Amino acid sequence: MKIFLIISQLIFLLLCILWLPIWGLSFMSFDNGIALGNTLFVLTIGLYPIAVLTCSVIAWFLHVKMKLHRASILVNLVPMLWIVGFAMFILIF
């Protein structure tokens, strides 16, 4: 379980590096004006590193202190929702 947490968090760290240019480009959605959809789009992309950091801390706390290994894996996979959602957004549009 510990190996899975380490590997998945390293992958999330690499994706955070790739996230930065995507986050910068997301502000181009405001070119046609500010709307609720544009704001939610940029906010959703902007929350990814916060979700990675928060879920990593909670997952390690659950794994080490509380010995809840399955719960720590589930919490650690929450940032994957951003990756899957973004991939679906790209494929649909």
C-alpha positions in Angstrom: 0.0 0.0 0.0 2.8 2.4 0.8 4.4 1.8 -2.6 1.1 2.7 -4.3 0.8 5.9 -2.3 4.4 6.9 -3.2 4.1 6.1 -6.9 0.7 7.7 -7.3 1.8 10.9 -5.6 4.9 11.1 -7.8 2.6 10.8 -10.8 0.4 13.6 -9.4 3.6 15.7 -8.8 4.6 15.3 -12.4 1.1 16.2 -13.5 1.3 19.3 -11.4 4.3 20.4 -13.5 2.2 19.8 -16.6 -0.7 21.6 -15.0 1.0 25.0 -14.8 0.9 25.8 -18.6 -2.7 24.4 -18.8 -3.7 26.7 -15.9 -2.1 29.7 -17.7 -3.8 28.9 -20.9 -7.2 28.4 -19.2 -7.4 32.2 -18.7 -7.8 32.5 -22.4 -11.4 31.4 -21.8 -12.1 35.0 -20.7 -11.3 36.4 -24.1 -14.9 36.6 -25.0 -15.9 38.1 -21.6 -16.4 36.9 -18.1 -19.2 34.3 -17.6 -20.1 31.7 -15.0 -18.9 28.8 -17.2 -15.5 30.4 -17.8 -15.0 31.2 -14.1 -15.9 27.7 -13.1 -13.6 26.2 -15.7 -10.6 28.3 -14.5 -11.5 27.6 -10.8 -11.8 23.9 -11.4 -8.4 23.8 -13.1 -6.9 26.0 -10.4 -8.0 23.7 -7.6 -6.1 20.7 -8.8 -2.8 21.3 -6.9 -4.7 22.1 -3.8 -6.6 18.8 -4.1 -3.3 16.9 -4.7 -1.7 18.4 -1.6 -4.8 18.0 0.7 -5.5 14.5 -0.4 -1.9 13.5 0.0 -1.7 14.7 3.5 -5.0 13.1 4.5 -4.0 9.8 2.8 -0.8 9.6 4.7 -2.5 10.5 7.9 -5.0 7.7 7.3 -2.3 5.2 6.3 0.2 5.9 9.1 -1.9 7.1 12.1 -5.2 5.4 11.7 -4.1 2.2 9.8 -7.0 2.7 7.3 -5.2 1.5 4.2 -8.2 1.2 1.8 -9.5 4.6 2.9 -6.1 6.2 2.3 -6.0 4.8 -1.2 -9.5 6.1 -2.0 -8.6 9.5 -0.6 -5.4 9.5 -2.6 -7.3 8.8 -5.9 -9.5 11.9 -5.5 -7.2 14.1 -7.7 -7.6 11.5 -10.4 -11.2 13.0 -10.9 -9.5 16.1 -12.3 -7.4 14.1 -14.7 -10.3 12.0 -15.9 -12.6 14.9 -16.1 -10.1 17.0 -18.1 -9.4 14.1 -20.4 -13.1 13.7 -21.0 -13.5 17.4 -21.6 -10.7 17.3 -24.2 -12.1 14.3 -25.9 -15.7 15.6 -26.1 -14.9 19.1 -27.2 
